[in-house]
Amino acid sequence: MLVGDWMTEEVITLMPGAPIIDAIEMMRDAGIRQIPVTEASGLVVGIVSDRDVRDAMPSKFLPGDNTAGNGDGLMGLKIKDIMTHDPYIVSPDTCMEVAAEILLEKKIGGLPVVDEFGLVGIVTEVDIYRFLTTVTGVSKGSSQFAFVLEDTASALEELLSDMWARGLRLSTVFTSYEGVEQGSRRVFIWVQKLDDDVVESLVVHLKKTYNFKYHVHRGETYKNEF
């Protein structure tokens, strides 16, 4: 669950004095959207994104528009002219949920990962998606089952014990208090690969026994109809 386990370790970097065309070519060739900017010492001093590059480009709708008033236009700009200085960074020991919250709150697409020796990686939105699909088991075909339960340890324990007793292998269990009345909580359980007939019989049982809301199987969502 730590950034160091999910980050991209092979990081392309740029120097502050590099021409902007270098960022354009690197992003295009590598299929990436953010590039950390480092000094010769390895110190992270900025980050440049595809949005920074787009913002620097002259508008095709405004005749005579010239980037930043520079006589050479876009090609006269350096990375230091368009990069975000002193970017938000995380360490390899930062948990992935914290990294995801920073990306969401700051509306950015990537975070350089730095330890005591310097840059060791970058964690991006894509890494967050990979983390989420892996820990929930979605990438390996897990099915999801959603409930609203009483907010007690015994209610959740009863449900989990029931599913374990049926020989199900649980991938992940999430709970949330969003969108429910006080005294209740939402519970989401991902179960490792199930055959269609197993899902069908399990759903029949869950509908009879619990406040069962919906399930997701093979990418399709089936809501419980009372």
Secondary structure as GFF3:
##gff-version 3
##sequence-region A 1 226
A	DSSP	alpha_helix	3	6	.	.	.	ID=ss1
A	DSSP	alpha_helix	20	30	.	.	.	ID=ss2
A	DSSP	beta_strand	34	38	.	.	.	ID=ss3
A	DSSP	beta_strand	44	49	.	.	.	ID=ss4
A	DSSP	alpha_helix	50	56	.	.	.	ID=ss5
A	DSSP	three_ten_helix	67	69	.	.	.	ID=ss6
A	DSSP	three_ten_helix	73	76	.	.	.	ID=ss7
A	DSSP	alpha_helix	79	82	.	.	.	ID=ss8
A	DSSP	beta_strand	84	85	.	.	.	ID=ss9
A	DSSP	alpha_helix	96	106	.	.	.	ID=ss10
A	DSSP	beta_strand	110	115	.	.	.	ID=ss11
A	DSSP	beta_strand	118	124	.	.	.	ID=ss12
A	DSSP	alpha_helix	125	135	.	.	.	ID=ss13
A	DSSP	three_ten_helix	138	140	.	.	.	ID=ss14
A	DSSP	beta_strand	143	150	.	.	.	ID=ss15
A	DSSP	alpha_helix	153	165	.	.	.	ID=ss16
A	DSSP	beta_strand	170	176	.	.	.	ID=ss17
A	DSSP	beta_strand	184	191	.	.	.	ID=ss18
A	DSSP	alpha_helix	196	209	.	.	.	ID=ss19
A	DSSP	beta_strand	212	217	.	.	.	ID=ss20
A	DSSP	beta_strand	220	223	.	.	.	ID=ss21
###
